[in-house]
Amino acid sequence: MSQPASFGHLAMIHHGKFLPLEVLLGAAGHYIGTRDIDGPVSRESREYFRSYAAAQRALKRGGWTQLAIS
């Protein structure tokens, strides 16, 4: 089993910021992303989750899909 990601790849690629992954809340639901002191930086997960707990479990277990790195 691979180790779940611990930092935001899109935050690093597009903003040059090494930020930890965490569960965030957006208009469409909870998602896995990054933020800095100014607010959200990147949405990393393709999925939205119905609850904080579901998103937290996915983050912990690696049960989420990284958005395409473009």
Helices and strands as residue ranges (DSSP letters): H 9-15, E 22-26, E 29-36, E 39-43, H 52-61
